[in-house]
Amino acid sequence: MLEPDRDQIEQFVNAIFRHAGSQGFVAVRSFLEGNDKPFRLSGTALTGGLRFLIDVAEDDARRAAQHPQPVVFCPPLAIFSNKDRAREQDIAEGLALSVECDEHPQEARETLEKILGPATVVVKSGGRWTNGNGKDDDKLHVHWRLARPARDSDLAKLKQGRDLAARIVGGDPSNKPVCHPIRWPGSWHRKAEPRLCEIETLHTEAEIDLDAAIAALRAAAPVSAKQESHNDGDRSTQDSWETLIAGVVAGKSYHAPLVSLAARLVGSGMHDGTTVKLLRGLMASSGAPHDELRWQARYESIPRIVSSAREKYATGNTQQSKDDSATALRWHGDRGKIPARAWLVEGLLPEMGSGLASGQWGTYKTFAALDLAAAIMAGSRFVDHAVARSGLGRLAEVVDSEHEGAGELR
């Protein structure tokens, strides 16, 4: 039975969350490996102190380690304004400049430490990188604690710093958002044979000034990296459209290209439903095996990826018309603010748009529709549903589709 290493979790929390204070929430969360489906979400208030946070993290890391399916324990290194959501707009404080070094990990780490100084924590993520000489190296997560947590406008600076650092060493660009989930030491990496994610080096007093760090990174970054980071906004331009699409179609990579493509499509103003259909079309045309573990998991995660992209770019792309906002795609369980709908028949038939009466043939849909039409004509109640106004002039249309078991009401 796999057990988390509490000592590792405690050392990591004490190092990264040292300046976090006692306000806000930590998004302690785990996801099913490979499909971004939440396994456990524990919004933990800092009012209980770091000891309470460590207790919650240990418990959730244990649940992730012992679940029959592979689960990744990966809370973001940030403080959020609420316990339920962990989007960029929910961030209250950013705590660390973090880089995922998946290729040439030791070389990447040394390069960044020459620029920024010793990292506060270097973590062996549990993944392995083959360097071409037949030798596997540990993939690394490298973290520099901020001397003062990033708030308000400094959050954009922190994101830019994380982006620049990743571009300099070819790190994972998806980690640049401050709210990006990242595996914690003391938890288990279970993509293949289970391996403990553990601390390689720890310098508890090492920390950086954000402005000085960004200046150092910009000075060290190639001109192309500076330009891309400056012009990137929230969308990665590291790969061309052709490269991203080719990666999906060839089955070489799914998650990163899908995330980037979703960001670009949503950012360009494409409707969420159309974006989902387009990305699923690319997945369907992939020449790679359509296996349940990898292909199917990514295919099913596309609506969530698109929804996340919409949340991320909602503040920067609000040019949808009022009609668009009224018909925007929303996922089951979304707790976001949904505009109130104007009802013709309360709770059943909207004042503008269509309603669907569905059911097996012979279940009296037509009779119910005629009663509904009569109630609208008279402006009386339909069963126990209030009718807002009479439908004089155009009572109702009933398009009877008995062979398909549905009738459309307008």
N, C-alpha and C positions, 0 to 999 in steps of 0.2 A: 504494500500500500504506500503510495507516494505521500510524502509529508513536506510542507513548505519549511524553509529555514527561517525561523523567526529572527534569529540574530542578524541575518542579512537584511531582512525587511527593516528591522529597527535601525541598523546603521544607515541604511539608505534614506529612510524618512527623516532621521535626525540631521542628516547632512543637507538634504535638498529643501526641507520644509523649515529650516532654522529661523528664517525671517518671516514666516507666514502669518504670524499673529493669531488672534483667536476669533476672527470673523470670517464668514463665508463657509463654503462647502468644498469637499474633495470628492470628485466623481470616481469612487472606487468601483471599477467595472471590469467585467470579463465578457469575452465573446467566443462563440463557437468557432473553432479554427477553420478558416477558409471561406466562410460565407457572411461574415460581418453580422450574424444574428446575435443579439444580446443574450448572454447566458444569465448574468446577474448584474444588477445595477444597484449600488448602495451609496446614496448621497450621504456623506458623513460630515456632520457639523464640526468645525474646529473649536467650538466652545467646549468640547470635551477634552481638548488638549491632544498632543501628539501621541500619548500613550493609548488613548481611545482609538485614534486613527490606526495605530499599529495593530491593535486587537482586531479591528474590522478587516484590515488588509490580510492578516494571517488567516482569519476565518474564510474569507473569500478566496484566497490563494489555495487553501486546502480543498474547498469545494471544486475549484477548477482542476486541481491535480487529480482528484479522485473520481471525477465524472467519467462515465463510460466512453463518451466521445471526447476527442481532444478539445480543450478549452484554453484560451490564452488569457492570462491575467495581466491587464495592461491599463492601469489608471493614468490619465494625463497628469503631467507635472504642473498643475495650475490650480488656482482657487477660483471657484465659480460663485455667482451671486445667488444661485438657487440650488436645491438638491435634486431637481428632476432633469435638468437639461445641461448639456456640456458642449454647447455650440460656441463659436467664436464670439458672438454677441453676448454670451453669458459669462465671459471671463472677467473676473474681478482683478486677478493678479497672475502674472507669469513669473515663475520662480527660477527657471534655468534656461541656458542656451544649450540645447541638446542636439546631437548629431548621430545618426545611425550609420555606422561604417561597415558596410556589408562586403565591399571589395577592397583588397589590400588593406585590411583593417588596421594592422599595426603601423603600417606606413602612413595611413590617413591620420591615425591618432597622433603620431609624432609630428606630422606636418602642422596640425592644428595647435598642438601644445607649444610649438615654436612661435606661433602667432599670438596665442591667447594666454600662455603660461600653463602650469599644471592644472589638469582637470580636477574638479572636486571628487567625482566618482567616474571610474571606468568600469563598465559592466560587460561581462561575457554573456551575450544574449541567449546562448544555447544553440544558435545556428552555426553552421560551418561553411567556410568558403574554400574552394579548391583553387590553389594559386597557379596551377598549370604545371607544377613540378611533381604532382602526385601527392603533395602534402596539404593537409587541411588545416586552416587557421580558424580560430574562434572569431565570429563576427562580434563587433563591439558596439556598445552604446556609450557615448562619451558625453558627460554632463559638466557644465560649469555653472555653479550657483551664482545668482546675481546678488551683489552686495546690498541692493535695494530692489525689492520686487517691482516688476514693470506694471504700471497701471495706466489707464486712459491712453493718451497718445503714445506712450512708451511701448505699448503692446505691439503697435505696428513696427516700431524699431526692432523689437525682439524678434518678430517674425522675419524681418529682413535679415537680421543677423544670422538666424538659423538657416535661412535660404542661402546666404553667401557662403557660410561655412560648409554646407552640403555641396555646393557647386565647386568649391575649391578642391575638394577631395573626392568628388564623384559619389557622395553619399546619397541616401534615399531621399529624393525631393519631397515625398509625401509627408515627411516629418516636420516640415517647416511651420505649419499652423501650431500655435502654442497649445491648442486643445487636442493635439494629435495623441491617441493612445500609444503607450510604449510599455514594453514588458519590464517588470520590476525584478531585481535580484531577490532570491529567496523563493521565487515561483518556478514552475516547471515548463520547459519547452517540450511540446508533445507533437510536433509535426511528424516526426519519425520516431526513432528510439528516444524515450524520455531523457532529457538532459537538464540538469539544474542550471538556472540562470543565476550567476553569482558575481560578486564584486571581484575585479582583478586588482585594482588599486583604489585607495581611499585617502584623500587629503582633506580632512574635515575643515581646515581653516582656509583652504583655497577658494577664492571667489573673484568675480570680475565686475568692473564697472561697465554698464551697458554701452554708454556712448564711446568709451575708450575701446571697447571690444569691436564695435562696428567700424570705427575708424581704422583699427588694425586690420580687420578683415577686408575692408575696401581697398586698403593699400596693398594687400597681398593678392587680391583677386585679379584674375585676367580681365582684360577690358570687356570681353564678351560676357563674362559672368556678371560684371557690374551692370552692364546694359540690360541683361535679361532680368536680373533681380529688380532693377529700377522699374522696368516696363511691365513686369510680370503681373502685378496686381495679385489676384488670388489664383491665377491660372499659370500652370507650368508651360513654358515655351521651350523647354530643353529638348523635346522631341517634336518632330514635324507630324502633321496629320497623317501623312503616308506611313511613317514609322509606327505610330500608335495603332492605326487600323491594321497594318500588316502583322503586328505582334499578336493582335486578337485573332485574326483570320488563320494565322499559322499555328496558333495555340502555344506560342512561345511564352506569352505572358497575358494574364487577364486583368488582375485587380488594378495595377497601376495605370495601364492604358484606359481602362473603363472609367476610373476616377477622373483622369485628365480629360477624356473625351466628354464625360458628363458635365464637367466644369465649363468647358468651352461652349458646348451646345446650349446649356442653360444660360450661361453668360451672354450668349448671342441673342437671347430672346426666344429660343425654341420652347414650345409648350412641353411640360414634363411628360405627359403621356406619349407625345411623339418621340421624345428623347428615349424613353424606355423602349418603344417599339424599334427604333433605329439600332440601339445598342444590342437588343436581343436578336435583331436580324443579323448583325455582325457575328454574334456568338453562334447563331444557327449555321452560319456559313463557314465556321471554323473547320479546318481539316483535321484537327486533333480529335482524339477519341472523346465522345460525349459521355464521359464516365460520371458516375453519381458523386464521387468524392470531390473532384476538381471542377469539371465543366458545369455540372448541374448546380453545384453550390454557387458558383459565380453567376450563372444565368438567373437564379432565383434572387440573388442579392442586388440585381440591377435597379429595381424600384427604390430600394433603400439608398443606393449610391446616388441616384438622381435626386431623391428627397433631401439627402444631406447637402448636395450641391446647391439646391434651391435655398435651403436654410442659410448656407454660407454666403451666397451672393444676393440674398434678399435685400440687404441695405444698399448694395451697389447697382442693382438692376431692378428698378421699380417702375419701369416704363410700360408695364402692362396696363391695358385699358380697364375701366371699371367693369366692363362686361367680362374681360378675361379673369379678373379677380373673383368674380361671382361663380365662374365655372372652373376654377383652378382645381387641379387634381390634388386630393388629400387622402392620406393613407389612414386605414383603420387604426384607431388608437392615438391619432395625432391630437395633442392637447392644445395646439396653437389656437389663437383667437380666430374664430370663423364668423364672418359677417352674418347677422340675423337675416333669415329668409322671409320674404313676404309671402304669406299663404293665402290662397283663394279658399281652400278648405283646410282648416288648421291641422297640420301634421300629415296631410295626405296629398294635397294637390297644390303646387306652387302657383302664385299669381302669374308669373311669367315662366314659360317652359313647359315641360311635359312630365306626366306621371305614368307609371307602368303598373297595370293590374295583371299579375301573372298567377298561373295555377293550372292544374290539370283540367282537361276538357270535362264538361259536365259539373263543374263546381259553381255554376251560376254567376260567372263573371259578368256576363251581359246584363243579367237582371240587376246586379249591383251597380253596374255602370249607368243603367237607365234611372235607377233610384238616385244616384249621384247627380245625374243631369237634371232631374226634377228638383232636387234640393237646391241646386245652383240657380235654376230658373226662378224658384220662389224665394230664394234668399233665406231658406229655413235650415235648420241643423240637419246634417247627414249622420244618422245614428247619434253619436255623442260628440261629433266634431262640428265646431262652429263654421259657418260660411260667411266670409267677409263681406260679400256683396252679391247681388243677383246677377245672373249671366244673361240678361236681356240683350237681344241683338245677336249674340252668338252663344247659344246655350252650352253646347259641348259637342265635340266630335268623338265618336267611338269607332276606332278602327279595329274591327273584330278579326282576330287571327286565331281562331279556335284550333286550327291544325298545328299551330306552334305553341298553343297554351298561353298566349299573352294578348292583352289588349292595350293599346296606347290611348291615353286620355289627354286631350289638349283643351 
